Amino acid sequence: MAEFDKTNRGSIWKNDKKEKDTHPDFTGSLNVDGVEYWVSAWKRKEGAHAKAPALSFSIKVKEEKGVDAPKKAAKQTNYDDDMDGDSIPF
């Protein structure tokens, strides 16, 4: 059986470990261009404005052993290629 490609996909599930209002209602993971992220999501609170988002998200790079994950993510998006030393004002 072929292995499922999880690139540019993610999923969230109900957070069964929620103990406080500040804890996320849902948690899961996400893969963006091969970089793994943790996902936390909160439902719209009762009494919130009707046009408020149904869910709000927080995304954090998963830590990898022996690798600085945020630097790896920045390298893959090639942000450094968009700036040269002369365009920085300080």
Biopython code that builds the backbone (N, CA, C, O; Angstrom):
import numpy as np
from Bio.PDB.StructureBuilder import StructureBuilder

atoms = [
    (1, "MET", "N", (0.833, -1.180, 0.000)),
    (1, "MET", "CA", (0.000, 0.000, 0.000)),
    (1, "MET", "C", (0.882, 1.250, 0.000)),
    (1, "MET", "O", (1.860, 1.311, 0.745)),
    (2, "ALA", "N", (0.553, 2.234, -0.816)),
    (2, "ALA", "CA", (1.327, 3.469, -0.917)),
    (2, "ALA", "C", (1.136, 4.311, 0.335)),
    (2, "ALA", "O", (0.053, 4.339, 0.918)),
    (3, "GLU", "N", (2.211, 5.004, 0.746)),
    (3, "GLU", "CA", (2.142, 5.867, 1.917)),
    (3, "GLU", "C", (1.433, 7.171, 1.556)),
    (3, "GLU", "O", (1.658, 7.722, 0.479)),
    (4, "PHE", "N", (0.583, 7.663, 2.449)),
    (4, "PHE", "CA", (-0.194, 8.884, 2.241)),
    (4, "PHE", "C", (0.710, 10.108, 2.351)),
    (4, "PHE", "O", (1.483, 10.213, 3.304)),
    (5, "ASP", "N", (0.632, 11.031, 1.401)),
    (5, "ASP", "CA", (1.425, 12.259, 1.412)),
    (5, "ASP", "C", (0.728, 13.306, 2.283)),
    (5, "ASP", "O", (-0.368, 13.759, 1.953)),
    (6, "LYS", "N", (1.369, 13.694, 3.404)),
    (6, "LYS", "CA", (0.785, 14.659, 4.341)),
    (6, "LYS", "C", (1.251, 16.092, 4.077)),
    (6, "LYS", "O", (0.912, 16.997, 4.840)),
    (7, "THR", "N", (2.021, 16.313, 3.010)),
    (7, "THR", "CA", (2.520, 17.649, 2.709)),
    (7, "THR", "C", (1.362, 18.603, 2.435)),
    (7, "THR", "O", (0.440, 18.288, 1.682)),
    (8, "ASN", "N", (1.430, 19.783, 3.066)),
    (8, "ASN", "CA", (0.416, 20.831, 2.930)),
    (8, "ASN", "C", (-0.974, 20.373, 3.383)),
    (8, "ASN", "O", (-1.990, 20.747, 2.797)),
    (9, "ARG", "N", (-0.993, 19.562, 4.430)),
    (9, "ARG", "CA", (-2.241, 19.085, 5.026)),
    (9, "ARG", "C", (-2.131, 19.183, 6.535)),
    (9, "ARG", "O", (-1.033, 19.265, 7.086)),
    (10, "GLY", "N", (-3.278, 19.175, 7.198)),
    (10, "GLY", "CA", (-3.292, 19.190, 8.649)),
    (10, "GLY", "C", (-4.638, 18.729, 9.156)),
    (10, "GLY", "O", (-5.575, 18.533, 8.381)),
    (11, "SER", "N", (-4.727, 18.559, 10.458)),
    (11, "SER", "CA", (-5.991, 18.151, 11.067)),
    (11, "SER", "C", (-6.000, 18.575, 12.529)),
    (11, "SER", "O", (-4.953, 18.723, 13.161)),
    (12, "ILE", "N", (-7.205, 18.767, 13.047)),
    (12, "ILE", "CA", (-7.374, 19.103, 14.458)),
    (12, "ILE", "C", (-8.442, 18.206, 15.056)),
    (12, "ILE", "O", (-9.340, 17.734, 14.359)),
    (13, "TRP", "N", (-8.331, 17.976, 16.367)),
    (13, "TRP", "CA", (-9.283, 17.157, 17.102)),
    (13, "TRP", "C", (-9.679, 17.882, 18.371)),
    (13, "TRP", "O", (-8.973, 18.783, 18.825)),
    (14, "LYS", "N", (-10.809, 17.490, 18.944)),
    (14, "LYS", "CA", (-11.255, 18.065, 20.210)),
    (14, "LYS", "C", (-10.180, 17.829, 21.266)),
    (14, "LYS", "O", (-9.623, 16.736, 21.361)),
    (15, "ASN", "N", (-9.892, 18.864, 22.059)),
    (15, "ASN", "CA", (-8.885, 18.780, 23.113)),
    (15, "ASN", "C", (-9.521, 18.184, 24.371)),
    (15, "ASN", "O", (-10.184, 18.894, 25.127)),
    (16, "ASP", "N", (-9.323, 16.895, 24.593)),
    (16, "ASP", "CA", (-9.880, 16.209, 25.761)),
    (16, "ASP", "C", (-9.165, 16.581, 27.059)),
    (16, "ASP", "O", (-9.643, 16.260, 28.147)),
    (17, "LYS", "N", (-8.007, 17.268, 26.944)),
    (17, "LYS", "CA", (-7.228, 17.646, 28.130)),
    (17, "LYS", "C", (-7.483, 19.103, 28.556)),
    (17, "LYS", "O", (-6.765, 19.627, 29.407)),
    (18, "LYS", "N", (-8.486, 19.752, 27.980)),
    (18, "LYS", "CA", (-8.785, 21.148, 28.310)),
    (18, "LYS", "C", (-9.248, 21.246, 29.764)),
    (18, "LYS", "O", (-10.204, 20.584, 30.168)),
    (19, "GLU", "N", (-8.551, 22.088, 30.548)),
    (19, "GLU", "CA", (-8.877, 22.267, 31.964)),
    (19, "GLU", "C", (-9.280, 23.697, 32.288)),
    (19, "GLU", "O", (-9.998, 23.931, 33.261)),
    (20, "LYS", "N", (-8.824, 24.667, 31.478)),
    (20, "LYS", "CA", (-9.111, 26.086, 31.708)),
    (20, "LYS", "C", (-9.710, 26.689, 30.447)),
    (20, "LYS", "O", (-9.581, 26.132, 29.357)),
    (21, "ASP", "N", (-10.361, 27.824, 30.605)),
    (21, "ASP", "CA", (-10.927, 28.540, 29.456)),
    (21, "ASP", "C", (-9.859, 28.960, 28.454)),
    (21, "ASP", "O", (-10.130, 29.069, 27.258)),
    (22, "THR", "N", (-8.651, 29.193, 28.943)),
    (22, "THR", "CA", (-7.577, 29.646, 28.062)),
    (22, "THR", "C", (-6.965, 28.506, 27.242)),
    (22, "THR", "O", (-6.272, 28.770, 26.259)),
    (23, "HIS", "N", (-7.201, 27.263, 27.616)),
    (23, "HIS", "CA", (-6.688, 26.126, 26.847)),
    (23, "HIS", "C", (-7.457, 26.014, 25.536)),
    (23, "HIS", "O", (-8.638, 26.358, 25.487)),
    (24, "PRO", "N", (-6.809, 25.537, 24.474)),
    (24, "PRO", "CA", (-7.500, 25.440, 23.181)),
    (24, "PRO", "C", (-8.634, 24.412, 23.213)),
    (24, "PRO", "O", (-8.577, 23.425, 23.946)),
    (25, "ASP", "N", (-9.661, 24.667, 22.406)),
    (25, "ASP", "CA", (-10.772, 23.724, 22.263)),
    (25, "ASP", "C", (-10.374, 22.546, 21.372)),
    (25, "ASP", "O", (-10.897, 21.441, 21.518)),
    (26, "PHE", "N", (-9.436, 22.797, 20.441)),
    (26, "PHE", "CA", (-8.967, 21.770, 19.512)),
    (26, "PHE", "C", (-7.441, 21.833, 19.413)),
    (26, "PHE", "O", (-6.856, 22.906, 19.562)),
    (27, "THR", "N", (-6.801, 20.705, 19.167)),
    (27, "THR", "CA", (-5.361, 20.660, 18.929)),
    (27, "THR", "C", (-5.092, 19.702, 17.775)),
    (27, "THR", "O", (-5.919, 18.846, 17.461)),
    (28, "GLY", "N", (-3.947, 19.849, 17.157)),
    (28, "GLY", "CA", (-3.590, 18.956, 16.060)),
    (28, "GLY", "C", (-2.251, 19.319, 15.475)),
    (28, "GLY", "O", (-1.410, 19.918, 16.145)),
    (29, "SER", "N", (-2.052, 18.956, 14.224)),
    (29, "SER", "CA", (-0.786, 19.240, 13.558)),
    (29, "SER", "C", (-1.035, 19.625, 12.107)),
    (29, "SER", "O", (-2.108, 19.386, 11.552)),
    (30, "LEU", "N", (-0.008, 20.231, 11.507)),
    (30, "LEU", "CA", (-0.094, 20.777, 10.163)),
    (30, "LEU", "C", (1.262, 20.620, 9.505)),
    (30, "LEU", "O", (2.289, 20.769, 10.166)),
    (31, "ASN", "N", (1.285, 20.325, 8.224)),
    (31, "ASN", "CA", (2.517, 20.242, 7.458)),
    (31, "ASN", "C", (2.443, 21.279, 6.350)),
    (31, "ASN", "O", (1.528, 21.251, 5.526)),
    (32, "VAL", "N", (3.414, 22.202, 6.329)),
    (32, "VAL", "CA", (3.475, 23.221, 5.281)),
    (32, "VAL", "C", (4.836, 23.108, 4.614)),
    (32, "VAL", "O", (5.865, 23.345, 5.247)),
    (33, "ASP", "N", (4.842, 22.750, 3.356)),
    (33, "ASP", "CA", (6.076, 22.586, 2.579)),
    (33, "ASP", "C", (7.095, 21.706, 3.300)),
    (33, "ASP", "O", (8.292, 21.988, 3.264)),
    (34, "GLY", "N", (6.631, 20.655, 3.946)),
    (34, "GLY", "CA", (7.516, 19.701, 4.613)),
    (34, "GLY", "C", (7.890, 20.064, 6.035)),
    (34, "GLY", "O", (8.576, 19.282, 6.694)),
    (35, "VAL", "N", (7.469, 21.218, 6.540)),
    (35, "VAL", "CA", (7.758, 21.631, 7.917)),
    (35, "VAL", "C", (6.540, 21.312, 8.778)),
    (35, "VAL", "O", (5.418, 21.678, 8.429)),
    (36, "GLU", "N", (6.756, 20.630, 9.904)),
    (36, "GLU", "CA", (5.673, 20.227, 10.801)),
    (36, "GLU", "C", (5.387, 21.318, 11.827)),
    (36, "GLU", "O", (6.309, 21.909, 12.388)),
    (37, "TYR", "N", (4.102, 21.579, 12.067)),
    (37, "TYR", "CA", (3.648, 22.577, 13.029)),
    (37, "TYR", "C", (2.611, 21.975, 13.974)),
    (37, "TYR", "O", (1.882, 21.054, 13.606)),
    (38, "TRP", "N", (2.553, 22.512, 15.212)),
    (38, "TRP", "CA", (1.456, 22.218, 16.125)),
    (38, "TRP", "C", (0.365, 23.237, 15.854)),
    (38, "TRP", "O", (0.663, 24.393, 15.553)),
    (39, "VAL", "N", (-0.896, 22.831, 15.955)),
    (39, "VAL", "CA", (-2.025, 23.732, 15.747)),
    (39, "VAL", "C", (-2.898, 23.719, 16.994)),
    (39, "VAL", "O", (-3.213, 22.653, 17.523)),
    (40, "SER", "N", (-3.288, 24.892, 17.464)),
    (40, "SER", "CA", (-4.251, 25.044, 18.554)),
    (40, "SER", "C", (-5.379, 25.920, 18.013)),
    (40, "SER", "O", (-5.125, 26.873, 17.277)),
    (41, "ALA", "N", (-6.614, 25.604, 18.373)),
    (41, "ALA", "CA", (-7.755, 26.376, 17.873)),
    (41, "ALA", "C", (-8.777, 26.582, 18.981)),
    (41, "ALA", "O", (-9.005, 25.702, 19.811)),
    (42, "TRP", "N", (-9.389, 27.770, 18.976)),
    (42, "TRP", "CA", (-10.401, 28.131, 19.955)),
    (42, "TRP", "C", (-11.700, 28.433, 19.236)),
    (42, "TRP", "O", (-11.695, 29.103, 18.203)),
    (43, "LYS", "N", (-12.823, 27.945, 19.771)),
    (43, "LYS", "CA", (-14.154, 28.229, 19.218)),
    (43, "LYS", "C", (-14.567, 29.649, 19.592)),
    (43, "LYS", "O", (-14.076, 30.219, 20.567)),
    (44, "ARG", "N", (-15.470, 30.203, 18.807)),
    (44, "ARG", "CA", (-16.056, 31.509, 19.114)),
    (44, "ARG", "C", (-16.770, 31.399, 20.459)),
    (44, "ARG", "O", (-17.514, 30.448, 20.695)),
    (45, "LYS", "N", (-16.547, 32.354, 21.320)),
    (45, "LYS", "CA", (-17.162, 32.344, 22.650)),
    (45, "LYS", "C", (-18.625, 32.749, 22.575)),
    (45, "LYS", "O", (-19.022, 33.531, 21.711)),
    (46, "GLU", "N", (-19.418, 32.211, 23.485)),
    (46, "GLU", "CA", (-20.832, 32.568, 23.564)),
    (46, "GLU", "C", (-20.961, 34.067, 23.791)),
    (46, "GLU", "O", (-20.244, 34.635, 24.616)),
    (47, "GLY", "N", (-21.862, 34.707, 23.072)),
    (47, "GLY", "CA", (-22.066, 36.142, 23.218)),
    (47, "GLY", "C", (-21.148, 36.981, 22.350)),
    (47, "GLY", "O", (-21.270, 38.206, 22.340)),
    (48, "ALA", "N", (-20.218, 36.349, 21.611)),
    (48, "ALA", "CA", (-19.323, 37.104, 20.731)),
    (48, "ALA", "C", (-20.108, 37.658, 19.548)),
    (48, "ALA", "O", (-21.185, 37.161, 19.220)),
    (49, "HIS", "N", (-19.566, 38.679, 18.918)),
    (49, "HIS", "CA", (-20.200, 39.289, 17.747)),
    (49, "HIS", "C", (-20.427, 38.214, 16.686)),
    (49, "HIS", "O", (-19.581, 37.338, 16.500)),
    (50, "ALA", "N", (-21.546, 38.274, 15.999)),
    (50, "ALA", "CA", (-21.914, 37.258, 15.004)),
    (50, "ALA", "C", (-20.902, 37.134, 13.870)),
    (50, "ALA", "O", (-20.783, 36.079, 13.248)),
    (51, "LYS", "N", (-20.171, 38.221, 13.606)),
    (51, "LYS", "CA", (-19.178, 38.180, 12.527)),
    (51, "LYS", "C", (-17.787, 37.786, 13.023)),
    (51, "LYS", "O", (-16.832, 37.781, 12.247)),
    (52, "ALA", "N", (-17.669, 37.459, 14.301)),
    (52, "ALA", "CA", (-16.383, 36.992, 14.832)),
    (52, "ALA", "C", (-16.049, 35.646, 14.193)),
    (52, "ALA", "O", (-16.955, 34.893, 13.834)),
    (53, "PRO", "N", (-14.760, 35.334, 14.046)),
    (53, "PRO", "CA", (-14.398, 34.044, 13.438)),
    (53, "PRO", "C", (-14.972, 32.878, 14.240)),
    (53, "PRO", "O", (-15.032, 32.931, 15.468)),
    (54, "ALA", "N", (-15.390, 31.835, 13.546)),
    (54, "ALA", "CA", (-15.895, 30.634, 14.210)),
    (54, "ALA", "C", (-14.760, 29.932, 14.950)),
    (54, "ALA", "O", (-14.974, 29.332, 16.003)),
    (55, "LEU", "N", (-13.560, 30.011, 14.395)),
    (55, "LEU", "CA", (-12.363, 29.448, 15.024)),
    (55, "LEU", "C", (-11.226, 30.435, 14.883)),
    (55, "LEU", "O", (-11.108, 31.107, 13.858)),
    (56, "SER", "N", (-10.380, 30.532, 15.909)),
    (56, "SER", "CA", (-9.127, 31.267, 15.766)),
    (56, "SER", "C", (-8.011, 30.276, 16.032)),
    (56, "SER", "O", (-8.161, 29.371, 16.853)),
    (57, "PHE", "N", (-6.883, 30.444, 15.335)),
    (57, "PHE", "CA", (-5.799, 29.469, 15.365)),
    (57, "PHE", "C", (-4.506, 30.048, 15.908)),
    (57, "PHE", "O", (-4.260, 31.252, 15.834)),
    (58, "SER", "N", (-3.692, 29.166, 16.454)),
    (58, "SER", "CA", (-2.318, 29.458, 16.822)),
    (58, "SER", "C", (-1.477, 28.321, 16.255)),
    (58, "SER", "O", (-1.811, 27.150, 16.433)),
    (59, "ILE", "N", (-0.387, 28.663, 15.573)),
    (59, "ILE", "CA", (0.451, 27.646, 14.942)),
    (59, "ILE", "C", (1.882, 27.830, 15.428)),
    (59, "ILE", "O", (2.401, 28.946, 15.450)),
    (60, "LYS", "N", (2.519, 26.714, 15.820)),
    (60, "LYS", "CA", (3.877, 26.746, 16.357)),
    (60, "LYS", "C", (4.691, 25.633, 15.705)),
    (60, "LYS", "O", (4.215, 24.504, 15.585)),
    (61, "VAL", "N", (5.923, 25.947, 15.280)),
    (61, "VAL", "CA", (6.798, 24.951, 14.672)),
    (61, "VAL", "C", (7.094, 23.851, 15.678)),
    (61, "VAL", "O", (7.405, 24.135, 16.835)),
    (62, "LYS", "N", (6.999, 22.589, 15.246)),
    (62, "LYS", "CA", (7.352, 21.467, 16.112)),
    (62, "LYS", "C", (8.863, 21.461, 16.289)),
    (62, "LYS", "O", (9.604, 21.675, 15.330)),
    (63, "GLU", "N", (9.317, 21.217, 17.502)),
    (63, "GLU", "CA", (10.748, 21.148, 17.781)),
    (63, "GLU", "C", (11.297, 19.827, 17.260)),
    (63, "GLU", "O", (10.672, 18.779, 17.424)),
    (64, "GLU", "N", (12.465, 19.879, 16.633)),
    (64, "GLU", "CA", (13.119, 18.674, 16.157)),
    (64, "GLU", "C", (14.414, 18.482, 16.935)),
    (64, "GLU", "O", (15.105, 19.453, 17.241)),
    (65, "LYS", "N", (14.741, 17.242, 17.252)),
    (65, "LYS", "CA", (15.971, 16.947, 17.982)),
    (65, "LYS", "C", (17.178, 17.296, 17.120)),
    (65, "LYS", "O", (17.303, 16.836, 15.985)),
    (66, "GLY", "N", (18.061, 18.114, 17.679)),
    (66, "GLY", "CA", (19.313, 18.434, 17.008)),
    (66, "GLY", "C", (19.189, 19.431, 15.863)),
    (66, "GLY", "O", (20.189, 19.733, 15.213)),
    (67, "VAL", "N", (17.996, 19.948, 15.598)),
    (67, "VAL", "CA", (17.801, 20.902, 14.502)),
    (67, "VAL", "C", (17.064, 22.105, 15.051)),
    (67, "VAL", "O", (16.104, 21.962, 15.808)),
    (68, "ASP", "N", (17.512, 23.295, 14.668)),
    (68, "ASP", "CA", (16.813, 24.515, 15.055)),
    (68, "ASP", "C", (15.637, 24.671, 14.100)),
    (68, "ASP", "O", (15.801, 25.216, 13.009)),
    (69, "ALA", "N", (14.460, 24.205, 14.491)),
    (69, "ALA", "CA", (13.290, 24.147, 13.616)),
    (69, "ALA", "C", (12.886, 25.499, 13.030)),
    (69, "ALA", "O", (12.591, 25.558, 11.836)),
    (70, "PRO", "N", (12.854, 26.611, 13.818)),
    (70, "PRO", "CA", (12.470, 27.884, 13.210)),
    (70, "PRO", "C", (13.417, 28.313, 12.095)),
    (70, "PRO", "O", (12.970, 28.863, 11.089)),
    (71, "LYS", "N", (14.721, 28.071, 12.256)),
    (71, "LYS", "CA", (15.664, 28.426, 11.202)),
    (71, "LYS", "C", (15.422, 27.560, 9.973)),
    (71, "LYS", "O", (15.510, 28.044, 8.845)),
    (72, "LYS", "N", (15.119, 26.283, 10.184)),
    (72, "LYS", "CA", (14.832, 25.382, 9.073)),
    (72, "LYS", "C", (13.613, 25.886, 8.310)),
    (72, "LYS", "O", (13.613, 25.883, 7.079)),
    (73, "ALA", "N", (12.576, 26.317, 9.019)),
    (73, "ALA", "CA", (11.360, 26.811, 8.378)),
    (73, "ALA", "C", (11.661, 28.073, 7.576)),
    (73, "ALA", "O", (11.185, 28.213, 6.450)),
    (74, "ALA", "N", (12.443, 28.994, 8.137)),
    (74, "ALA", "CA", (12.775, 30.233, 7.441)),
    (74, "ALA", "C", (13.588, 29.943, 6.186)),
    (74, "ALA", "O", (13.391, 30.599, 5.163)),
    (75, "LYS", "N", (14.503, 28.971, 6.245)),
    (75, "LYS", "CA", (15.293, 28.615, 5.081)),
    (75, "LYS", "C", (14.412, 28.103, 3.960)),
    (75, "LYS", "O", (14.627, 28.443, 2.796)),
    (76, "GLN", "N", (13.425, 27.290, 4.296)),
    (76, "GLN", "CA", (12.580, 26.702, 3.277)),
    (76, "GLN", "C", (11.697, 27.741, 2.604)),
    (76, "GLN", "O", (11.326, 27.563, 1.444)),
    (77, "THR", "N", (11.350, 28.815, 3.293)),
    (77, "THR", "CA", (10.517, 29.842, 2.679)),
    (77, "THR", "C", (11.355, 30.874, 1.928)),
    (77, "THR", "O", (10.805, 31.720, 1.223)),
    (78, "ASN", "N", (12.697, 30.812, 2.074)),
    (78, "ASN", "CA", (13.624, 31.677, 1.352)),
    (78, "ASN", "C", (13.397, 33.161, 1.582)),
    (78, "ASN", "O", (13.539, 33.956, 0.654)),
    (79, "TYR", "N", (13.043, 33.553, 2.819)),
    (79, "TYR", "CA", (12.877, 34.972, 3.131)),
    (79, "TYR", "C", (14.203, 35.717, 2.990)),
    (79, "TYR", "O", (14.219, 36.890, 2.617)),
    (80, "ASP", "N", (15.314, 35.041, 3.288)),
    (80, "ASP", "CA", (16.620, 35.684, 3.219)),
    (80, "ASP", "C", (16.952, 36.126, 1.795)),
    (80, "ASP", "O", (17.677, 37.104, 1.611)),
    (81, "ASP", "N", (16.438, 35.428, 0.794)),
    (81, "ASP", "CA", (16.730, 35.772, -0.592)),
    (81, "ASP", "C", (16.066, 37.074, -1.013)),
    (81, "ASP", "O", (16.501, 37.705, -1.977)),
    (82, "ASP", "N", (15.006, 37.490, -0.296)),
    (82, "ASP", "CA", (14.265, 38.686, -0.649)),
    (82, "ASP", "C", (14.910, 39.971, -0.149)),
    (82, "ASP", "O", (14.509, 41.061, -0.558)),
    (83, "MET", "N", (15.899, 39.863, 0.726)),
    (83, "MET", "CA", (16.517, 41.058, 1.316)),
    (83, "MET", "C", (18.009, 41.061, 1.020)),
    (83, "MET", "O", (18.671, 40.025, 1.074)),
    (84, "ASP", "N", (18.516, 42.221, 0.711)),
    (84, "ASP", "CA", (19.951, 42.361, 0.619)),
    (84, "ASP", "C", (20.396, 43.374, 1.660)),
    (84, "ASP", "O", (19.575, 44.147, 2.154)),
    (85, "GLY", "N", (21.646, 43.385, 1.993)),
    (85, "GLY", "CA", (22.174, 44.235, 3.050)),
    (85, "GLY", "C", (21.928, 45.714, 2.849)),
    (85, "GLY", "O", (21.831, 46.458, 3.825)),
    (86, "ASP", "N", (21.823, 46.169, 1.575)),
    (86, "ASP", "CA", (21.645, 47.592, 1.294)),
    (86, "ASP", "C", (20.226, 48.077, 1.564)),
    (86, "ASP", "O", (20.014, 49.279, 1.723)),
    (87, "SER", "N", (19.239, 47.164, 1.620)),
    (87, "SER", "CA", (17.850, 47.614, 1.795)),
    (87, "SER", "C", (17.430, 47.689, 3.258)),
    (87, "SER", "O", (16.312, 48.111, 3.552)),
    (88, "ILE", "N", (18.299, 47.289, 4.176)),
    (88, "ILE", "CA", (17.978, 47.354, 5.594)),
    (88, "ILE", "C", (18.361, 48.726, 6.128)),
    (88, "ILE", "O", (19.517, 49.128, 5.996)),
    (89, "PRO", "N", (17.415, 49.465, 6.736)),
    (89, "PRO", "CA", (17.665, 50.860, 7.113)),
    (89, "PRO", "C", (18.517, 51.065, 8.355)),
    (89, "PRO", "O", (18.684, 52.213, 8.767)),
    (90, "PHE", "N", (19.057, 50.049, 8.966)),
    (90, "PHE", "CA", (19.880, 50.252, 10.165)),
    (90, "PHE", "C", (21.184, 49.529, 10.071)),
    (90, "PHE", "O", (21.995, 49.595, 10.996)),
]
sb = StructureBuilder()
sb.init_structure("model")
sb.init_model(0)
sb.init_chain("A")
sb.init_seg("    ")
for serial, (resi, resn, name, xyz) in enumerate(atoms, 1):
    if name == "N":
        sb.init_residue(resn, " ", resi, " ")
    sb.init_atom(name, np.array(xyz, "f"), 0.0, 1.0, " ", f" {name:<3s}", serial, name[0])
structure = sb.get_structure()
